[in-house]
Amino acid sequence: MPVRTVTEHGMTEKLGRIRARLAGGSRGAKTAEEALATLESYRARYRCIAELAVMGAEFDAAGPLEVVDRETPLLTYCRSEARVASGPRYHRHWRASMDRSDPAYKGQADYTPTLLRLYDPLVLGPILRYVWRVRREDTIGQYRQHIRPNHLDIGPGTGYALEHSGLPAGSPVTILDPNPNVLRYVTRRLRDLDLTAVEADVLKPLPVEGPFASAGLAAVLHCLPGPLDRKAAAIANIARVLAPDATLFGVTVLGRSHRHTRLGRAFLTAFNRRGAFDNLDDTEEGIRDILRRSFKEVTLETIGGVALFTATGPRPGS
Ligand SMILES: C[S@@+](CC[C@H](N)C(=O)[O-])C[C@H]1O[C@@H](n2cnc3c(N)ncnc32)[C@H](O)[C@@H]1O
């Protein structure tokens, strides 16, 4: 059986370098052919890794390298097929790649390793409870109710919700986020899941295979660049990779026309000024509308300053 391989034409392409990756190992060269040849020459060295993973026989049965994908700089896609030869875990070194001029840049730029360390105790603690007036159990409850193995999680943050979702160990989950810090953090945290990490922007066509059995979009819509018409592209992109019986679920902070507390209003203004949020004009009706454009059934419930939603029945060709 051929070994599915990805050639990555990354940030260094400007310098004329191309990288081929095999099962957590990668080799760089000036052309794709050279990179593949170098990678092939390393095959024998990778065998000991397969041995350690008790997969020596599978490794020996592997055929020639077959290029199944050329990656663009915006995308880092760790295919599960590529793990066949290296055992159940992969290690990647991600680098920041979203262009600063991209309208979605600011919504993901704040997730540094420091913020990710503070995120659970701070953002999922007092900010969620006292600023947005929703209990952590309400958002985790959505995960517990709707998540299914072969789940797609957009903007997983620290992976807290996935960790507490009740998914059995070994369940396949794909996380998608443009921020490499997020992907690295969640990959380390959720070692029990069969994780695939994809560095990508939900506003662009999703470089994932699907169909997924469920998708989470928790606290992401308010980070995406407005207006809601632009955010509709994210919903349509997700709908396209879901199974017909899948559920998309999530939560988002409502905009300035909602009845926020004074504290909520202060945070809303500050986060929008900073660019971390772009949701001043996001309304309950507007969110329901963009969900309905891509899904047949939509539910939306307001708790405190946020809207919790579910959407089922992805419309074909949405
Ligand atoms: C507020 S955090 C939400 C984290 C987690 N889902 C939660 O509920 O706590 C927003 C997440 O969305 C990601 N994000 C921001 N812009 C994005 C985009 N254009 N595409 C995909 N993810 C994005 C951020 O990198 C971050 O992981």
The ligand as an SDF file (V2000), in Angstrom:
LIG
                    3D

 27 29  0  0  0  0  0  0  0  0999 V2000
  -12.6740   32.6340   22.3760 C   0  0  0  0  0  0  0  0  0  0  0  0
  -11.7310   31.2810   21.7930 S   0  0  0  0  0  0  0  0  0  0  0  0
  -12.8930   29.9500   21.9850 C   0  0  0  0  0  0  0  0  0  0  0  0
  -12.2340   28.7250   22.5450 C   0  0  0  0  0  0  0  0  0  0  0  0
  -13.1700   27.5670   22.8700 C   0  0  0  0  0  0  0  0  0  0  0  0
  -13.9240   27.1280   21.7000 N   0  0  0  0  0  0  0  0  0  0  0  0
  -14.1030   27.9370   23.9830 C   0  0  0  0  0  0  0  0  0  0  0  0
  -15.3150   27.8060   23.8040 O   0  0  0  0  0  0  0  0  0  0  0  0
  -13.6390   28.3090   25.0400 O   0  0  0  0  0  0  0  0  0  0  0  0
  -11.7480   31.5540   20.0340 C   0  0  0  0  0  0  0  0  0  0  0  0
  -11.0310   30.4820   19.2350 C   0  0  0  0  0  0  0  0  0  0  0  0
  -11.3660   30.6910   17.8660 O   0  0  0  0  0  0  0  0  0  0  0  0
  -10.1850   30.6620   17.0940 C   0  0  0  0  0  0  0  0  0  0  0  0
  -10.3900   31.4590   15.8850 N   0  0  0  0  0  0  0  0  0  0  0  0
  -10.3720   32.8180   15.7450 C   0  0  0  0  0  0  0  0  0  0  0  0
  -10.5360   33.1480   14.4590 N   0  0  0  0  0  0  0  0  0  0  0  0
  -10.7050   31.9990   13.7650 C   0  0  0  0  0  0  0  0  0  0  0  0
  -10.9100   31.6900   12.3880 C   0  0  0  0  0  0  0  0  0  0  0  0
  -10.9560   32.6620   11.4630 N   0  0  0  0  0  0  0  0  0  0  0  0
  -11.0330   30.3890   12.0230 N   0  0  0  0  0  0  0  0  0  0  0  0
  -10.9930   29.4030   12.9630 C   0  0  0  0  0  0  0  0  0  0  0  0
  -10.7830   29.6310   14.2860 N   0  0  0  0  0  0  0  0  0  0  0  0
  -10.6320   30.9120   14.6710 C   0  0  0  0  0  0  0  0  0  0  0  0
   -9.1270   31.2270   18.0470 C   0  0  0  0  0  0  0  0  0  0  0  0
   -7.8140   30.9610   17.6120 O   0  0  0  0  0  0  0  0  0  0  0  0
   -9.5280   30.5270   19.3390 C   0  0  0  0  0  0  0  0  0  0  0  0
   -9.0140   29.2200   19.3940 O   0  0  0  0  0  0  0  0  0  0  0  0
  1  2  1  0
  2  3  1  0
  2 10  1  0
  3  4  1  0
  4  5  1  0
  5  6  1  0
  5  7  1  0
  7  8  2  0
  7  9  1  0
 10 11  1  0
 11 12  1  0
 11 26  1  0
 12 13  1  0
 13 14  1  0
 13 24  1  0
 14 15  1  0
 14 23  1  0
 15 16  2  0
 16 17  1  0
 17 18  1  0
 17 23  2  0
 18 19  1  0
 18 20  2  0
 20 21  1  0
 21 22  2  0
 22 23  1  0
 24 25  1  0
 24 26  1  0
 26 27  1  0
M  CHG  2   2   1   9  -1
M  END
$$$$
